[in-house]
């Protein structure tokens, strides 16, 4: 992947569309089950606030690394999504340059970004380092 080509590409060209989400109080073992069921590496965590309120706020993201860390510490059954999730959430708009997203991943030493819609700011997908590797290999 030449830099000139990457500079023209947008995040939407490389991301995985759609998200799998849970609330912060979801047991980490259940988050791991979601990852296995959907064959994904990250689950978006929302703060649903008051149950009577329909609003939800993007809270964090739990990755397979978080699950591995909990297993390594023998804490898989003790942790929840909120206990394990990375903070703050790193997000990028789908219409942003892919080079900018790659810089964010590198600068923050993370492997996943939540991708948001430019108009609504709602999560629409995930961009991972594996997505960038796939793109670079073509």
C-alpha positions as CSV (number, residue, x, y, z in Angstrom):
1,X,0.0,0.0,0.0
2,X,1.7,3.2,-1.2
3,X,1.3,6.2,1.0
4,X,-0.3,8.1,-1.9
5,X,-3.0,5.5,-2.3
6,X,-3.6,5.3,1.5
7,X,-3.9,9.1,1.7
8,X,-6.8,8.9,-0.7
9,X,-8.6,6.1,1.0
10,X,-11.2,6.7,3.7
11,X,-11.8,4.7,6.9
12,X,-15.0,3.4,5.4
13,X,-13.0,1.5,2.7
14,X,-11.2,-0.6,5.3
15,X,-13.5,-0.9,8.3
16,X,-15.8,-3.8,9.3
17,X,-19.3,-2.4,9.1
18,X,-21.6,-3.0,12.0
19,X,-20.9,-3.4,15.7
20,X,-21.6,-5.9,18.4
21,X,-22.4,-4.2,21.7
22,X,-23.1,-4.8,25.3
23,X,-23.7,-2.9,28.5
24,X,-20.9,-2.2,31.1
25,X,-22.3,-4.7,33.5
26,X,-22.1,-7.6,31.1
27,X,-19.9,-10.4,32.5
28,X,-16.6,-10.7,30.7
29,X,-17.2,-14.4,30.0
30,X,-20.4,-13.3,28.1
31,X,-18.4,-10.7,26.2
32,X,-15.9,-13.5,25.2
33,X,-18.9,-15.6,24.0
34,X,-20.1,-12.7,21.9
35,X,-16.6,-12.5,20.3
36,X,-16.6,-16.2,19.6
37,X,-20.1,-16.3,18.3
38,X,-19.6,-13.4,15.9
39,X,-15.9,-14.2,15.1
40,X,-14.8,-10.7,16.1
41,X,-12.0,-9.2,18.2
42,X,-13.8,-6.3,19.8
43,X,-17.2,-5.5,21.4
44,X,-18.4,-1.9,21.9
45,X,-19.6,-1.1,25.4
46,X,-22.5,1.4,26.0
47,X,-23.6,3.1,29.1
48,X,-27.4,2.8,28.9
49,X,-27.8,5.0,32.0
50,X,-31.3,5.0,33.4
51,X,-33.3,2.1,32.1
52,X,-36.3,4.4,31.4
53,X,-34.1,6.5,29.2
54,X,-33.6,5.3,25.6
55,X,-30.4,7.2,25.1
56,X,-27.1,5.3,25.2
57,X,-23.6,6.7,25.4
58,X,-20.5,5.1,23.9
59,X,-18.5,4.1,27.0
60,X,-15.6,1.9,26.0
61,X,-14.4,-1.1,23.9
62,X,-13.4,-4.5,25.1
63,X,-11.0,-6.4,22.9
64,X,-9.7,-10.0,22.8
65,X,-6.6,-8.7,24.5
66,X,-8.7,-7.6,27.5
67,X,-10.2,-11.1,27.6
68,X,-6.7,-12.7,27.4
69,X,-5.5,-10.4,30.2
70,X,-8.4,-11.5,32.4
71,X,-7.7,-15.2,31.6
72,X,-4.0,-14.7,32.4
73,X,-4.9,-13.2,35.8
74,X,-7.6,-15.9,36.5
75,X,-10.2,-13.1,36.7
76,X,-12.5,-14.0,33.7
77,X,-15.4,-14.7,36.0
78,X,-14.8,-11.7,38.2
79,X,-14.7,-9.0,35.6
80,X,-17.4,-7.2,33.7
81,X,-17.1,-5.3,30.4
82,X,-16.7,-2.0,32.2
83,X,-13.9,-3.4,34.4
84,X,-12.0,-4.6,31.4
85,X,-12.7,-2.0,28.7
86,X,-10.1,0.4,27.4
87,X,-10.7,4.0,28.2
88,X,-11.0,6.5,26.6
89,X,-12.8,5.2,23.6
90,X,-10.8,6.1,20.5
91,X,-13.1,6.9,17.6
92,X,-12.7,8.0,14.0
93,X,-15.3,9.1,11.5
94,X,-16.0,6.9,8.5
95,X,-15.2,9.7,6.1
96,X,-11.8,10.5,7.6
97,X,-8.5,9.7,5.9
98,X,-7.2,6.2,6.5
99,X,-3.7,7.5,7.2
100,X,-5.1,9.6,10.1
101,X,-6.8,6.5,11.5
102,X,-3.5,4.5,11.2
103,X,-1.7,7.3,13.0
104,X,-4.2,7.2,15.9
105,X,-3.8,3.4,16.2
106,X,0.0,3.8,16.3
107,X,0.1,6.8,18.6
108,X,-2.2,5.2,21.2
109,X,-0.7,1.7,20.9
110,X,-4.1,0.2,20.3
111,X,-5.5,-2.2,17.7
112,X,-9.1,-1.1,17.4
113,X,-11.0,2.2,16.7
114,X,-14.7,2.7,16.8
115,X,-15.9,4.1,13.5
116,X,-18.7,6.7,13.7
117,X,-21.1,8.1,11.1
118,X,-20.1,11.7,10.2
119,X,-23.6,13.0,10.5
120,X,-25.0,11.2,13.5
121,X,-21.8,10.4,15.4
122,X,-23.3,6.9,16.1
123,X,-20.9,3.9,15.9
124,X,-21.2,2.2,12.5
125,X,-18.2,-0.2,12.5
126,X,-14.7,-1.1,13.8
127,X,-11.3,-0.4,12.2
128,X,-8.5,-2.7,13.4
129,X,-4.9,-3.1,12.7
130,X,-5.8,-6.4,10.9
131,X,-8.1,-4.4,8.6
132,X,-5.1,-2.2,7.7
133,X,-2.9,-5.3,7.2
134,X,-5.5,-6.7,4.8
135,X,-5.6,-3.5,2.8
136,X,-1.8,-3.3,2.8
137,X,-1.5,-6.8,1.4
138,X,-3.4,-6.0,-1.8
